[in-house]
Amino acid sequence: MSLSGAGKLGAPTCSFDPRRHAWYPPTVDTSTPLAQGHLMMNNTLTGSKQAFVPVDGRTVRWYTCGPTVYDSSHVGHARTYLSLDIMRRIMTDYFHYNVLYHVNITDIDDKIIMRARQNVLIENLIDDATKNGKLTLEEVKAMIGAAVVEASEKLEKKRQQIEGALKEATERQDSRSRMEQEGLLDQQKLKVSNLESEKARIDAAMKDTNISQDAKQLILVSKSVLADKLDAEKGHLVTDHSVFIKHARYYEKEFMEDMEALGIREPDVLTRVTEYMPQIIVFIEKIVQRKMAYESNGSVYLSLDAFQAAGHNYRKLSPAAAGTETSAAELAESEGALSSGSEKRNPNDFALWKSSKPGEPAWDSPWGPGRPGWHIECSAVASDILGENLDIHSGGEDLKFPHHDNELAQSEACLGACCGGGGSGECHQWVNYFTHTGHLHIEGLKMSKSLKNFVTIREALEKNSPRLLRILFLMQGWDQPMNYSQQTTDDARSKETTFKAFFRQVEALARGDYLADEVGWRMGDYDRELSYALLAAQKKVHESLLDNFNTKEAMLALLQVISQANIYLRIPDVKPAVLTLKSIAIYVTQILKVFGVVQGNDDFGFEMSGGDDAGGSSAVGPMIDALVSFRTKIRDEALSAVKNSKGDPSSAAKAIQAILETCDALRDEILPTVGIRLEDRPEGTLWNREDPATMMKELEEKKAREAELRKGKIEKKLVAKEKELAKLRDSLQVPDQMFRTDEFKEWDEMGVPIVNADGTPVGAGQIKKKKKAIEKQMKMYDELMSKADGNPQALLDATEAEVKKLQEEVAALSI
């Protein structure tokens, strides 16, 4: 904790030593917890910000739910783990708490079981259709058709159930249930839309002459609908335990690689559920012994009736719903797709141990072969690693209920009088602070694998750097919902560019010999205001981080001081206070380091790959200075020559233009490969060191944009030239030959038909109409002959050649 001053002095102190004069101590500001230096944290347990006080001094025991590793992680997961990484860095690197950070991997779960089984069954189906000869192509097509019908019927049945529940909730004026059903209906509509898209892809494959005759391709195109059908029919036949472990290990490794790619620090402790079975079983046994859980048909359930009778509260994280019946959707989320729950005493009771059915992995237990319920794993593992009273427990907003509420209940039921405190002798508080990261939305709905509206982390990193994604999340409240869109990523990119440009500017100034000039403030009040801007930014950042890790306000404070520095640098004839500007750059970098935006040990600026320094202080600096100086002299001379040539097309002017192009190529193509950025400005050329990979990516993106612009221009030319060609072809028609066809037998001197082929006269209206057409064609023909100097075929051939050339250019740019 650090104290803040109130901006005035207090009463003088008295001294028993007569030689000592009176001292007037600064007054301590005690008006708010923030002023007193308390870190305030939004605690879901209370629904408000609370002063953070660790149980043991400055030691923080922190548990975070890890992923259920059944599929690739998406940006919604990045939202949670990046946000928590930022909070953890602030706790350790800024506030200097001693943090023990524990993450648990859920490597056995209904989702993992079903996905692993489905993958095996799809592989077996492909073998049966292509290798074993057990299925004909027509049988595969019939199976796909049946799967599509079943999927449609299942979704329709679910939609009707939701609409019925929504109607009932509306009639009984149950706003909570109504809102839940409305959300479920929106999700169901998206699932229906997704299925329609899948059906369209399947229909297209069936009509494709190549795919429709390839059983493997048809199965892969239809995998989503086939997988559900196969699992329902044959899932119980998958009995090899290694199938589930192999599946989990694959996606666990992918998740850890994604976290590394995002720059997220590894946890201090990483655990897996499957490696904690003995401890989990002991944990459940304790709850059973304390009469708060019961066995039923080989499964074990927490008895909410017994739990609440012992004086405990259920649904602490969602108190508005406490005492209400758990909804069907919440029960499905809690118990998983493979649970029936028919043997419960109370519908709201939840599974601690699940009896395994055929096709599900199993471990021996006092209640028979089975596996842990979803919630029990976290309680058992976290209590074993971090003790019986956790400082912080974190996870995504969607885990609040049922997962985290159920964790709290079973932990209190097991640990008894050991944790938290409370007058009844029972454990009433397993966790002191619960933090939940806000949902990430895409197109108005929560990003979710089940809704198939997700962007994987790897897909996101193909378009955006890890730094940009981190800036994106820093600009959002960690506990608030946010949108992932082109607009939010563009905003983050803009802010990244602002930081980069400022660092480059200060870097160039810092390379100079500032001691060769006056070193004090030479701009008077401008310098004073700049230094005060730094102090204001430091104060604002500190207050923001104390206030619930408010990184958005902290980032805005950094951007504000950069904006003020940029305004200062644009003052005419500025004599910059280099040390003050360098202090700003160093401070901004230090805070960005805390946030994980900057890695390495740079004084300021973004890091270089390979550990190179940002300030150009190594021996390569003078060499680059010399190169830039040489290029600048040549470029300036060439620019002057071009200006004086007044458009002279002589070989000398062309040579000068070639020199300028060579200078540009050095700037845009050669130096970026070694991490040197040049910026040509009116006042001269600045150079900076930067990550070569970043620069090359920027160069590729720039070339792609330029190619797209060139393609657009060429396409416009092509459209115009194709119209010109069509007109030329139309103009080639000799006017008096337009209507000399078998339809008529007599014409006048202009070629206007006057007698039809059957001898009847052509009507006056038709004669007038055709005469107009001939006159119009005559005008076009005359213009063509004039334009073509009497050789229209040569003009036509030349125009066709131009069209072909433009078509080839468009095709080349489309690759």
C-alpha positions in Angstrom: 0.0 0.0 0.0 1.2 3.5 -0.8 -0.1 6.7 0.8 -1.2 9.7 -1.3 -0.8 13.4 -0.3 -3.8 15.7 0.1 -2.0 18.6 -1.5 -1.3 20.6 1.6 0.9 20.6 4.7 -0.3 19.6 8.2 0.5 21.1 11.6 4.1 21.4 12.6 5.7 18.6 14.6 7.3 19.3 17.9 10.9 18.3 18.6 12.5 17.7 22.0 15.8 18.8 20.4 16.0 22.6 20.6 18.4 22.5 17.7 15.7 21.1 15.4 13.3 23.4 13.6 9.6 22.6 13.3 8.7 20.3 10.4 5.4 20.5 8.6 4.4 17.0 7.3 2.3 16.6 4.2 -1.3 15.7 4.9 -2.3 12.1 4.0 -5.3 11.8 1.8 -7.7 9.3 3.4 -10.8 10.4 1.6 -11.1 7.1 -0.5 -9.6 3.6 -0.5 -7.8 4.6 -3.8 -6.3 7.7 -2.2 -5.0 5.4 0.6 -3.3 3.2 -2.0 -5.7 0.2 -1.8 -6.1 -1.9 -4.9 -9.9 -2.1 -5.6 -11.2 -5.3 -7.3 -14.6 -6.0 -8.7 -15.6 -9.1 -6.6 -18.4 -11.1 -8.1 -19.1 -12.5 -4.6 -20.3 -9.1 -3.5 -21.2 -7.6 -6.9 -19.1 -4.5 -6.2 -15.5 -3.3 -5.9 -13.8 -4.3 -2.7 -10.3 -3.4 -1.3 -8.0 -6.3 -2.1 -6.5 -7.8 1.0 -4.6 -11.1 0.6 -4.9 -13.7 3.4 -1.1 -13.9 4.0 0.7 -10.5 3.7 1.6 -9.9 0.1 1.3 -13.5 -1.0 -1.6 -14.1 -3.5 -2.9 -17.6 -4.2 -4.8 -17.4 -7.5 -6.7 -20.1 -9.3 -8.0 -19.9 -12.9 -10.1 -22.5 -14.7 -8.3 -23.7 -17.7 -9.9 -24.9 -21.0 -11.8 -28.0 -21.7 -9.6 -29.3 -24.4 -12.0 -30.8 -26.9 -11.4 -28.3 -29.8 -9.3 -25.4 -31.0 -9.4 -22.3 -28.8 -11.1 -19.2 -30.1 -10.8 -15.5 -29.6 -13.4 -15.7 -26.7 -10.9 -17.8 -24.8 -8.1 -15.3 -25.7 -10.4 -12.6 -24.2 -10.3 -14.5 -20.9 -6.7 -15.6 -20.7 -5.2 -12.4 -22.1 -7.2 -10.3 -19.7 -6.2 -12.4 -16.8 -2.6 -12.4 -18.0 -2.7 -8.6 -18.0 -4.2 -8.5 -14.5 -1.6 -11.0 -13.3 1.2 -8.9 -14.7 -0.1 -5.8 -13.0 -0.3 -7.6 -9.7 3.3 -8.9 -10.0 5.2 -6.3 -12.1 3.4 -3.1 -10.9 2.0 -3.8 -7.5 4.7 -6.4 -6.7 2.6 -9.0 -5.0 4.0 -12.5 -4.7 1.6 -14.5 -6.8 1.2 -18.3 -7.1 -0.9 -18.7 -10.2 -2.5 -22.1 -10.9 -4.3 -23.2 -14.0 -6.1 -26.6 -14.4 -6.7 -28.3 -17.7 -10.0 -30.2 -18.0 -8.8 -33.2 -20.0 -11.9 -35.5 -19.5 -15.4 -34.2 -19.9 -18.6 -35.0 -21.9 -17.5 -32.7 -24.7 -14.1 -34.4 -25.0 -15.7 -37.9 -24.9 -18.2 -37.1 -27.6 -15.8 -35.3 -29.9 -13.2 -38.0 -29.6 -15.8 -40.7 -30.3 -17.2 -38.8 -33.2 -13.7 -38.5 -34.8 -13.1 -42.2 -34.5 -16.5 -43.1 -35.9 -16.0 -40.7 -38.9 -12.6 -42.4 -39.6 -14.2 -45.8 -39.4 -17.0 -44.7 -41.7 -14.5 -43.5 -44.3 -12.7 -46.9 -44.0 -15.9 -48.8 -44.4 -16.8 -46.8 -47.6 -13.3 -46.7 -49.2 -11.2 -49.6 -48.0 -13.3 -52.3 -46.3 -16.1 -52.4 -48.9 -18.8 -52.5 -46.1 -20.7 -49.5 -47.5 -21.6 -48.5 -51.1 -21.5 -45.0 -52.3 -25.3 -45.0 -52.5 -25.5 -46.2 -48.9 -23.2 -43.3 -47.8 -25.5 -40.8 -49.6 -28.6 -42.3 -48.0 -26.9 -42.0 -44.6 -26.0 -38.4 -45.2 -29.6 -37.7 -46.2 -31.0 -39.3 -43.1 -28.5 -37.4 -40.9 -29.6 -34.1 -42.4 -33.2 -34.9 -41.7 -32.5 -36.0 -38.1 -30.5 -32.8 -37.5 -33.3 -30.7 -38.8 -36.0 -32.5 -36.8 -33.8 -32.2 -33.6 -33.4 -28.4 -34.1 -37.1 -27.9 -34.8 -38.1 -29.9 -31.7 -35.7 -27.8 -29.6 -37.0 -24.6 -31.1 -40.6 -25.5 -30.3 -39.6 -26.4 -26.7 -37.9 -23.0 -26.3 -40.8 -21.1 -27.8 -43.2 -23.0 -25.4 -41.0 -22.2 -22.4 -40.8 -18.5 -23.5 -44.6 -18.4 -23.8 -45.0 -19.8 -20.3 -42.5 -17.5 -18.8 -44.2 -14.5 -20.4 -47.6 -15.6 -19.1 -46.4 -16.0 -15.5 -44.4 -12.7 -15.8 -41.1 -14.4 -14.9 -38.7 -11.9 -16.4 -35.5 -14.0 -15.5 -36.9 -17.0 -17.3 -38.2 -15.0 -20.2 -34.8 -13.3 -20.8 -33.1 -16.7 -20.6 -35.5 -18.2 -23.2 -35.2 -15.2 -25.5 -31.4 -15.7 -25.5 -31.8 -19.4 -26.1 -34.1 -18.7 -29.0 -31.6 -16.3 -30.6 -29.0 -19.0 -30.3 -31.3 -21.6 -31.7 -32.0 -19.4 -34.7 -28.3 -19.2 -35.4 -28.0 -23.0 -35.1 -30.8 -23.4 -37.7 -29.0 -20.9 -40.0 -25.8 -22.8 -39.6 -27.5 -26.1 -40.5 -29.1 -24.5 -43.6 -25.6 -23.4 -44.7 -24.3 -27.0 -44.1 -27.2 -28.4 -46.1 -26.4 -26.0 -48.9 -22.7 -27.2 -48.9 -23.9 -30.9 -48.9 -26.3 -30.2 -51.8 -23.6 -28.6 -53.8 -21.2 -31.5 -53.1 -23.9 -34.0 -54.2 -24.3 -32.1 -57.5 -20.5 -31.8 -58.1 -19.5 -34.4 -60.6 -16.2 -35.0 -58.9 -17.2 -34.9 -55.2 -20.4 -36.8 -55.6 -18.5 -39.9 -56.7 -16.0 -39.7 -53.9 -17.3 -41.2 -50.7 -14.6 -39.8 -48.5 -15.1 -36.3 -49.7 -18.9 -36.6 -49.2 -18.4 -37.8 -45.7 -16.0 -35.0 -44.8 -18.3 -32.3 -46.3 -21.1 -33.8 -44.2 -19.0 -34.5 -41.1 -20.9 -32.2 -38.7 -24.3 -33.8 -39.2 -23.0 -37.3 -39.6 -20.9 -37.1 -36.4 -24.0 -36.6 -34.2 -25.9 -39.5 -35.9 -23.0 -41.9 -35.6 -22.3 -41.0 -32.0 -26.0 -41.6 -31.0 -25.9 -45.0 -32.8 -22.4 -46.3 -32.2 -20.8 -44.1 -29.5 -21.1 -46.9 -27.0 -18.8 -49.1 -29.1 -15.8 -46.9 -28.6 -14.1 -48.5 -25.6 -10.4 -47.7 -26.1 -9.5 -45.3 -23.2 -6.5 -43.9 -25.1 -8.8 -42.4 -27.7 -10.0 -39.8 -25.2 -6.5 -39.1 -23.8 -5.0 -38.7 -27.2 -7.7 -36.3 -28.3 -7.3 -34.1 -25.1 -3.5 -34.1 -25.4 -3.7 -32.8 -29.0 -5.9 -29.8 -28.1 -4.1 -29.2 -24.8 -0.8 -28.8 -26.8 -2.5 -26.5 -29.3 -3.9 -24.4 -26.5 -0.5 -24.0 -24.8 1.0 -23.1 -28.2 -1.8 -20.5 -28.7 -1.1 -19.0 -25.3 2.6 -18.8 -26.1 1.8 -17.1 -29.4 -0.3 -14.5 -27.6 2.5 -13.8 -25.2 0.6 -15.1 -22.2 2.9 -16.1 -19.3 2.9 -19.8 -18.3 1.2 -20.5 -15.0 3.3 -21.3 -12.0 1.4 -24.5 -11.6 -0.4 -26.5 -14.4 -2.5 -29.5 -13.5 -4.7 -32.1 -15.4 -7.9 -33.7 -14.1 -6.8 -37.2 -15.2 -3.7 -37.0 -13.1 -5.7 -36.1 -10.0 -8.2 -39.0 -9.7 -7.1 -40.2 -6.2 -7.4 -36.7 -4.7 -10.7 -36.1 -6.4 -12.2 -39.3 -5.0 -10.9 -38.5 -1.5 -12.5 -35.1 -1.8 -15.9 -36.6 -2.7 -15.6 -39.1 0.1 -15.3 -36.3 2.6 -18.5 -34.7 1.3 -20.3 -38.0 1.5 -19.0 -38.6 5.1 -20.3 -35.1 6.1 -23.8 -36.2 4.9 -23.9 -33.5 2.2 -23.7 -36.0 -0.8 -25.3 -39.3 -1.7 -24.6 -42.2 -4.0 -27.3 -43.2 -6.6 -26.8 -45.9 -9.2 -23.0 -45.5 -9.1 -23.1 -41.7 -9.4 -22.6 -39.3 -6.5 -24.6 -36.1 -6.1 -24.3 -33.1 -3.8 -27.4 -32.8 -1.8 -28.5 -29.1 -1.9 -31.1 -29.7 0.7 -28.5 -31.0 3.2 -26.0 -28.3 2.2 -28.4 -25.5 2.8 -29.7 -27.1 6.0 -26.1 -26.9 7.4 -26.4 -23.1 7.0 -24.8 -22.6 3.6 -25.9 -20.3 0.8 -26.2 -21.7 -2.8 -25.7 -19.6 -5.9 -23.5 -16.9 -4.2 -22.3 -15.6 -7.6 -25.9 -15.2 -8.9 -27.8 -14.2 -5.8 -30.8 -13.0 -7.7 -31.5 -16.6 -8.7 -30.9 -18.1 -5.3 -33.8 -20.2 -4.0 -35.2 -20.6 -7.6 -35.4 -23.8 -9.5 -32.4 -24.4 -11.8 -33.6 -24.1 -15.4 -33.3 -27.0 -17.9 -30.7 -25.1 -19.8 -28.6 -24.5 -16.7 -28.9 -28.2 -15.7 -27.8 -29.3 -19.2 -24.8 -27.0 -18.9 -24.0 -28.3 -15.4 -24.4 -32.0 -16.0 -23.2 -32.4 -19.6 -24.8 -34.1 -22.6 -24.0 -37.6 -21.4 -25.9 -37.4 -18.0 -29.5 -38.4 -17.4 -29.9 -37.2 -13.7 -32.9 -39.4 -13.3 -31.6 -40.8 -10.0 -31.4 -37.4 -8.2 -33.3 -36.7 -4.9 -33.6 -33.0 -5.9 -33.6 -31.9 -9.5 -31.1 -29.2 -8.6 -28.5 -31.6 -7.1 -25.4 -31.8 -9.3 -23.0 -34.6 -10.0 -19.7 -35.0 -8.1 -19.0 -38.4 -9.7 -20.6 -39.9 -12.8 -21.2 -43.6 -13.3 -19.6 -44.4 -16.7 -21.7 -46.0 -19.4 -20.3 -48.0 -22.4 -18.3 -45.8 -24.6 -17.1 -43.6 -21.8 -13.8 -43.7 -19.9 -13.9 -44.9 -16.3 -11.7 -45.0 -13.2 -12.3 -47.2 -10.2 -14.0 -45.7 -7.2 -15.9 -46.7 -4.0 -19.1 -46.2 -6.0 -18.0 -48.2 -9.0 -16.3 -47.3 -12.3 -16.9 -43.7 -13.3 -15.4 -40.3 -13.8 -15.5 -36.9 -12.1 -18.3 -34.4 -12.5 -17.2 -31.2 -14.2 -17.2 -29.0 -11.1 -15.5 -31.2 -8.6 -12.1 -31.3 -10.4 -11.5 -27.5 -9.7 -12.3 -27.7 -6.1 -10.1 -30.8 -5.4 -7.1 -29.6 -7.5 -7.2 -25.9 -6.4 -7.5 -26.8 -2.7 -4.6 -29.3 -2.9 -2.3 -26.8 -4.6 -3.3 -23.5 -3.1 -4.8 -24.5 0.3 -8.3 -24.3 1.7 -8.8 -20.5 1.4 -8.0 -19.0 -2.0 -7.3 -15.3 -2.5 -8.6 -15.1 -6.1 -10.5 -17.4 -8.3 -11.0 -16.4 -12.0 -12.7 -17.4 -15.1 -15.0 -16.3 -17.9 -18.5 -14.8 -17.2 -20.1 -17.9 -18.6 -18.6 -20.0 -15.8 -20.3 -18.0 -13.1 -23.3 -20.4 -12.9 -23.4 -23.3 -12.8 -19.7 -24.1 -12.6 -18.3 -21.6 -10.1 -21.4 -21.6 -7.9 -21.2 -25.4 -7.7 -17.5 -25.2 -7.0 -18.1 -23.0 -4.0 -20.9 -25.3 -2.7 -18.9 -28.5 -2.9 -15.7 -26.9 -1.5 -17.6 -25.6 1.5 -19.3 -29.0 1.9 -15.9 -30.8 1.9 -13.7 -28.4 3.8 -16.0 -27.9 6.8 -14.6 -25.6 9.5 -11.2 -25.4 7.8 -11.8 -22.5 5.4 -12.9 -18.9 5.5 -14.6 -18.6 8.9 -18.1 -18.0 10.0 -19.8 -18.5 13.4 -21.4 -21.8 12.8 -18.2 -23.8 12.5 -18.8 -24.5 8.8 -16.6 -23.4 5.9 -18.5 -20.4 4.5 -15.9 -18.9 2.2 -13.5 -21.0 0.1 -12.7 -18.0 -2.2 -12.3 -14.4 -1.1 -12.4 -12.7 -4.5 -14.0 -14.0 -7.6 -13.2 -12.3 -10.9 -15.1 -13.0 -14.1 -14.0 -11.6 -17.5 -16.8 -10.2 -19.7 -18.3 -12.0 -22.7 -16.8 -11.4 -26.2 -19.5 -10.9 -28.8 -19.5 -11.3 -32.5 -22.5 -10.0 -34.5 -24.5 -9.5 -31.3 -24.1 -13.0 -29.9 -21.5 -14.5 -27.5 -18.7 -16.2 -29.4 -19.2 -19.9 -28.9 -18.2 -23.2 -30.4 -21.7 -24.6 -30.1 -23.0 -21.7 -32.1 -20.2 -22.0 -34.7 -19.8 -18.3 -34.7 -16.2 -18.3 -33.5 -12.8 -17.2 -34.9 -10.0 -19.4 -33.7 -6.9 -17.8 -32.1 -4.8 -19.0 -35.0 -7.2 -17.5 -37.5 -7.1 -14.2 -35.6 -3.3 -14.3 -35.5 -3.1 -14.7 -39.3 -4.6 -11.2 -39.6 -3.5 -9.5 -36.4 -0.3 -9.5 -34.3 -0.3 -10.7 -30.7 0.6 -7.1 -29.7 -2.5 -5.7 -31.5 -4.8 -8.2 -29.9 -3.4 -7.3 -26.5 -3.9 -3.6 -27.1 -7.5 -4.5 -28.2 -8.2 -6.1 -24.9 -6.4 -3.4 -22.9 -8.8 -0.9 -24.3 -11.8 -2.8 -22.9 -12.9 -3.2 -19.3 -11.8 -6.7 -18.3 -15.1 -7.4 -16.6 -17.3 -5.9 -19.2 -18.7 -7.4 -22.4 -17.0 -6.4 -25.6 -17.4 -6.8 -29.4 -14.8 -8.4 -31.6 -15.1 -6.7 -35.0 -13.2 -5.0 -37.8 -13.9 -1.7 -36.1 -12.4 -2.7 -32.7 -9.3 -4.2 -34.3 -8.8 -1.2 -36.6 -9.0 1.0 -33.5 -6.3 -1.1 -31.7 -4.2 -0.9 -34.9 -4.5 2.9 -34.9 -3.3 3.1 -31.3 -0.4 0.8 -32.0 0.6 3.1 -34.8 0.5 6.1 -32.5 2.8 4.4 -30.0 5.2 3.3 -32.8 5.4 6.8 -34.4 6.1 8.4 -31.1 8.8 5.9 -30.2 10.5 6.5 -33.6 10.4 10.3 -33.2 12.0 10.2 -29.7 14.5 7.5 -30.8 15.7 9.8 -33.6 16.1 12.7 -31.1 17.8 10.6 -28.5 20.5 9.5 -31.0 21.7 13.1 -31.2 24.4 14.6 -29.0 22.1 16.7 -26.7 25.0 17.7 -24.6 26.4 19.8 -27.5 23.5 22.3 -26.9 21.9 23.9 -23.9 20.5 21.2 -21.7 17.9 23.1 -19.8 14.4 23.9 -20.8 14.7 26.2 -23.8 11.0 26.5 -24.6 9.8 28.1 -21.3 6.2 27.2 -20.4 6.0 24.7 -23.3 8.7 22.6 -21.5 7.0 23.0 -18.1 3.6 21.9 -19.5 5.2 18.9 -21.1 6.8 17.8 -17.8 3.6 18.3 -16.0 1.8 16.2 -18.6 4.1 13.3 -17.8 3.4 13.7 -14.0 -0.3 13.8 -14.7 -0.1 10.7 -16.9 1.8 8.8 -14.1 -0.8 9.8 -11.6 -3.7 8.8 -13.8 -2.2 5.5 -14.7 -1.6 4.6 -11.1 -5.1 5.6 -10.0 -6.5 3.6 -12.9 -4.7 0.5 -12.1 -5.7 0.7 -8.5 -9.3 1.1 -9.6 -10.1 -2.4 -10.6 -7.2 -2.8 -13.2 -8.7 -0.1 -15.4 -6.4 -0.5 -18.3 -8.6 1.4 -20.7 -8.1 4.6 -18.7 -4.5 3.9 -18.2 -4.0 3.4 -21.9 -5.9 6.6 -22.6 -3.6 8.4 -20.2 -0.5 7.1 -22.1 -2.0 8.2 -25.4 -2.9 11.6 -24.0 0.7 12.3 -22.9 1.9 11.2 -26.3 -0.6 13.5 -28.0 0.7 16.4 -25.9 4.3 15.5 -26.7 3.4 15.4 -30.5 1.8 18.8 -30.2 4.9 20.1 -28.5 7.2 18.7 -31.2 5.1 20.5 -33.9 5.8 23.9 -32.3 7.6 26.0 -35.0 11.4 26.1 -34.4 11.0 23.8 -31.5 14.1 23.2 -29.3 13.0 19.9 -27.8 13.7 19.0 -24.2 15.2 15.6 -25.2 15.5 14.2 -21.7 11.9 15.0 -20.8 10.7 13.4 -24.1 12.9 10.4 -23.4 11.4 10.2 -19.9 7.9 10.1 -21.4 9.0 7.4 -23.9 10.6 5.3 -21.1 7.6 5.6 -18.8 5.2 4.7 -21.6 7.4 1.7 -22.4 7.6 0.6 -18.7 3.8 0.6 -18.4 3.4 -1.3 -21.8 5.9 -3.8 -20.4 3.8 -4.3 -17.4 0.8 -4.9 -19.7 2.8 -7.4 -21.8 2.6 -5.2 -24.9 6.4 -4.8 -24.9 8.8 -7.6 -24.2 12.6 -7.5 -23.6 14.8 -5.0 -21.9 14.5 -1.9 -24.1 14.9 1.6 -22.6 11.8 2.6 -24.6 9.9 1.5 -27.7 8.8 -1.9 -29.0 11.3 -4.7 -28.9 13.5 -6.0 -31.7 13.7 -9.6 -32.6 17.0 -11.2 -31.4 17.3 -8.8 -28.5 18.6 -5.8 -30.5 18.4 -2.4 -28.8 15.7 0.0 -29.7 17.7 3.2 -29.4 20.3 2.3 -32.1 23.1 2.7 -29.6 25.2 -0.2 -30.9 28.1 0.1 -33.3 25.7 -0.2 -36.3 24.2 3.2 -35.6 27.0 5.4 -37.1 27.0 3.1 -40.2 23.3 3.6 -40.7 23.7 7.4 -40.2 26.3 7.4 -42.9 24.2 5.4 -45.3 21.1 7.6 -44.7 23.2 10.7 -45.2 24.6 9.4 -48.5 21.1 8.4 -49.7 19.7 11.8 -48.6 22.3 13.7 -50.6 21.7 11.7 -53.8 17.9 11.9 -53.3 17.9 15.6 -52.8 20.1 16.2 -55.9 17.8 14.0 -58.0 14.7 15.8 -56.7 16.3 19.1 -57.5 17.2 17.9 -61.0 13.7 16.6 -61.7 12.2 19.9 -60.6 14.5 21.8 -62.9 14.0 19.5 -65.9 10.4 20.8 -66.3 9.2 17.5 -67.7 12.2 17.0 -70.0 11.9 13.4 -71.4 15.6 13.2 -72.2 17.7 10.2 -71.1 19.2 12.4 -68.3 15.8 13.0 -66.8 15.0 9.3 -67.0 18.3 8.5 -65.3 17.4 10.9 -62.5 14.0 9.2 -62.1 15.8 5.8 -61.9 18.0 7.2 -59.1 14.9 8.3 -57.2 13.3 4.8 -57.7 16.5 3.2 -56.4 16.4 5.4 -53.3 12.7 4.4 -52.7 13.6 0.7 -53.2 16.3 1.0 -50.6 13.8 2.5 -48.2 10.9 0.2 -49.0 12.4 -3.1 -49.9 16.0 -3.5 -48.9 16.4 -1.9 -45.5 13.2 -3.4 -44.0 14.7 -6.9 -44.4 17.4 -5.9 -41.8 15.0 -4.0 -39.6 15.7 -0.4 -40.6 12.8 1.9 -41.2 13.3 5.2 -43.1 10.9 8.1 -43.0 11.3 10.9 -45.6 10.1 14.1 -44.0 10.3 17.7 -45.1 12.9 18.4 -42.4 15.0 15.4 -43.3 15.1 11.6 -43.2 14.6 9.8 -39.9 15.8 6.2 -39.4 14.8 3.7 -36.7 15.4 0.1 -35.8 12.3 -2.2 -35.9 11.4 -5.9 -36.0 12.2 -7.1 -39.5 9.3 -9.6 -39.4 6.9 -6.8 -38.5 8.3 -4.5 -41.3 8.1 -7.3 -43.9 4.6 -8.0 -43.0 3.7 -4.3 -43.3 5.5 -4.3 -46.7 3.5 -7.4 -47.8 0.2 -5.7 -46.7 1.2 -2.5 -48.5 2.0 -4.4 -51.7 -1.3 -6.2 -51.4 -3.2 -2.9 -51.0 -1.4 -1.4 -53.9 -2.0 -4.5 -56.0 -5.7 -4.3 -55.1 -5.8 -0.6 -56.1 -4.0 -1.4 -59.4 -6.4 -4.3 -60.0 -9.4 -2.0 -59.5 -8.0 0.6 -61.9 -7.2 -2.0 -64.5 -10.7 -3.5 -64.1 -12.2 -0.1 -64.7 -10.0 0.2 -67.8 -11.0 -3.2 -68.9 -14.8 -2.5 -68.6 -14.3 0.7 -70.6 -12.2 -1.0 -73.2 -14.7 -3.9 -73.5 -17.5 -1.4 -74.1 -15.3 0.3 -76.7 -14.7 -3.1 -78.4 -18.3 -4.0 -78.4 -19.1 -0.6 -80.0 -16.4 -1.2 -82.6 -17.9 -4.5 -83.5 -21.3 -3.0 -83.8 -19.9 -0.1 -85.9 -18.3 -2.5 -88.4 -21.8 -3.4 -89.8 -22.1 -1.7 -93.2 -25.3 0.5 -92.9 -27.0 -0.4 -96.2 -26.5 -4.1 -95.5 -28.2 -4.2 -92.1 -31.6 -5.5 -93.3 -30.6 -7.3 -96.5 -31.8 -10.7 -95.1 -34.1 -13.5 -96.3 -36.9 -11.7 -94.4 -37.3 -9.2 -97.2 -37.1 -9.2 -101.0 -36.9 -5.5 -102.0 -35.0 -2.5 -100.5 -34.6 1.2 -101.4 -31.2 2.8 -102.2 -30.4 3.3 -98.4 -31.0 -0.4 -97.8 -34.4 0.2 -96.1 -36.6 -2.9 -96.7 -39.9 -2.0 -98.6 -41.2 -5.5 -99.5 -41.4 -8.6 -97.3 -40.3 -12.0 -98.5 -43.9 -13.0 -99.1 -44.5 -10.1 -101.5 -46.5 -7.9 -99.0 -45.4 -4.3 -98.5 -43.5 -3.4 -95.3 -45.6 -1.2 -93.1 -44.9 2.5 -92.9 -44.1 2.3 -89.2 -41.5 -0.5 -89.8 -40.0 1.4 -92.7 -39.6 4.5 -90.5 -38.1 2.5 -87.6 -35.6 0.7 -89.8 -34.6 3.9 -91.6 -33.7 5.5 -88.3 -31.6 2.4 -87.4 -29.7 2.7 -90.7 -29.1 6.4 -90.2 -27.7 5.7 -86.7 -25.5 2.9 -88.0 -24.3 5.2 -90.8 -23.1 7.7 -88.2 -21.3 5.1 -86.2 -19.8 3.6 -89.3 -18.5 6.9 -90.6 -17.0 7.7 -87.2 -15.3 4.3 -87.2 -13.9 4.8 -90.7 -12.6 8.3 -89.7 -11.0 7.0 -86.5 -9.5 3.9 -88.2 -8.1 5.9 -91.3 -10.1 3.6 -93.5 -8.7 0.4 -91.9 -11.3 -0.7 -89.3 -10.1 -4.2 -89.0 -6.7 -3.0 -87.8 -8.3 -0.9 -85.2 -10.5 -3.8 -84.1 -7.5 -6.1 -83.8 -5.6 -3.5 -81.8 -8.5 -3.0 -79.4 -9.0 -6.8 -79.0 -5.3 -7.0 -78.1 -5.6 -4.3 -75.5 -8.6 -6.1 -74.0 -6.7 -9.4 -73.9 -3.7 -7.6 -72.2 -5.9 -6.0 -69.6 -7.6 -9.4 -68.9 -4.2 -11.0 -68.4 -3.1 -8.2 -66.0 -6.3 -8.6 -63.9 -5.8 -12.4 -63.9 -2.2 -12.0 -62.8 -3.2 -9.7 -59.9 -5.9 -12.1 -58.8 -3.5 -14.9 -58.1 
